[in-house]
Amino acid sequence: MVGVILLNKPYGVLSQFTDERQGEPRPTLADFVDAPGYYPAGRLDFDSEGLMVLTNDGRLQARIASPRYKLKKTYLVQVEGEPMDESLRMLRQGVRLKDGETLPATVERIADPMLWPRNPPIRVRKSIPDSWLCLSIQEGRNRQVRRMTAAVGHPTLRLVRWAVGDWTLDGLPPGVWRAA
C-alpha cells in the first residue's frame, strides 16, 4: 500500500535521515519521523522550512522529485525590500541564472502570513523593509527560489515551502508530521 507522510521541516534540519558530515551532528529527518521504509521525495535546504513529502513508494517518490513531471511547488518567501511590478514581471517571465533560464514562476505580493516564529529569527535591518511573496515553480534547481529573488534584486530572508502539488502545510506545526 502506497503511503505518504507530510512533515513541516523546521529551519536547520537536514532533509535526509542521516548526517554524513564529520563533527557536531546536525538534526535530520530521523529526529522527527519514525516511519521505517519512508524516504523524502525531494529536498529542502538546511536553511529553508516547510513541507516535505515522504513516501514508501519509489515510483511516487520519483514523480514528486523529478523536474520532468513539473509538479508545482509553492513557497512563502520573505524578501529584502519591496518588489515593484518590474521585479515580479521578471519572475513571471523566467529569470536568467548561471545555469540557464528558469521556467516562468507564478508570483504575487502577499500580506505577512503570520507564520510560527523562526529560531533563529531572520536578520532585520531597520533601514531596509522586507515583504512577502507567494511564489510557485515547477522546476527544482538547487536553491532556485533564493537565486531567482536575488537575481531580481530582492534576496530571500526566509523561505517556507507551503505546498507540493495538492499537499499543503495547512494546520501542520513545525516538526510535526501526519499521514496524507
N, C-alpha and C positions, 0 to 999 in steps of 0.2 A: 504494500500500500504506500502510495506517494505521500510523504509528509512534508509540511512546510512550517518553519518557525520564523517569526518576526521578532527581531531584537532591536531595542533602541540602544545602540552602541554609544557609550559615553566618550567624551573627549579623552585622549590619552590612552586609548586601548587599541592594541593590535587587532586587525581584522582576520586573525588566524588563531588556531588553538595552541600553538607553541611559539616560543621566542627563541630563535636560533642565535641571537646576538650574545656575545660573551659579556660578563659583567652583571650589574644590577638587573634583575629580571623586571620586565615590563608587564603590565596587565594584558591578558589575552582574552579571547572569547571563552576559554575554559574557566575563567573566573566568574562567568555569568551564565553560561549554558552547560548543563549536564545532560546531554542527549546523544549518546553514542550513535555513530552512523550518520550524523548530520554534518554537512560541510557548507561553508559560506559560498553563495552564488555571487561572486564578485567581491570587490574590496572597497574599503572606505579608509581614507588616510588616517593615520595615527592622530592627527590634529583636527580631524573632522568628526562630527557627531551624527547620530541619526540611524535611519532604517537600514538594517542588514537583513537579508533574506537568507535563511539556511534551509537546506533540503537534504533528504536522504536518497534522492533520485538523480543520477548522473546526467540523464538527458535534460531534465528540467534545469539543473544547475548550469549546463552549457547554454540553454536557451536564454536564461536570465543574464548570464555573464558575458556572452559573446556579442560584440558590437554588430555582427552581421544580422542579428534579429531586430535591432533598433528598438529595443524596449525602452520606453520613456522613463526617465528618472528625473524627479522634481526636487529641487533644493530651495531652502530658505537661506538667503545669503545676505549677511550684514557686510556692507562695503564702506570704505572710507569715502567721504564726500557725498554729494547728492547728484547722481547721474542725470544728465539732461537728455532730451529726446534723441540727440545725435548718438550718444553712447548706447542707448537702448536700440536704436536702429542698427548700429554696427553689430550688436549681439544677435539681433534678429536676422541679419543677412549672413552671418558667419564671420569669424574673426581669423585673421592670418596669424598663426603661431609658428614657432620654429619648425615644428613637424608637419606643417601644412595648414590649409584652410579647414576650419571646423564646419560642420553642418550648421544650418541656422538653428538658433535657440528660440524658445518661446520665453518671453521675459516681460514682467510688469513690476512697477513700483508697488510696494505694499506698506501698510502701517506696521509698526513694531508688532510681531506676532506674540509677544508676551510669553516666551519660552521659559523653561526652567533656567535657573542660574547656571552659568558655566564655571567650572573650577579647573584652572584659574580663570578669572574674568579676562575678557579681551582688553587689549591696551586701548586707553582712551586718551585722545589729545584734545584739550579744551578748545584749541583754535581751529580744529577740523571737525566738522559734523560727520555723522555717519547716517546711513539709511539702509533700508531692507528691500531686497528684490525677491521675487519668486521666479526661478529660472528652471526651465526644463530642457534637457538634452537627450539625444538618442544615441550618443556615442559612448565613450567611457575611457578616453585617453587619460594617462597619468596626470593627476592634479588639474584636469581640464577646466573646471569651473573657475578655480583660482587663477589660472593662466588667462582665461578669457576676460574676467573682470579687470585684471591688471592691464591687459592689452588695451582696454578702452579707458584707462586712467583711474580705475576705482579698485584698489587692492581689497581682497577679501579679508575681513576681520574675523568672521565666524561663519562656518558652513555646516548646515544641518540638512541631511538628506531626509526629505519628508515622505517621498513616495517612490516606489518601484512598480511600474505598471499600475495595477489597481490596488496594490497593497499600500497602506499608509501607516504612519506613526500615531494616528489619532487615538488618544487615550492611553498611550503606552509611555510610562515614565522612563527616564534614563536607567540603564542597567537591568531592565525588566524585559522578559520575552513572553510570547504567547504563541500557541499553535494557530495557524491560519486556516 
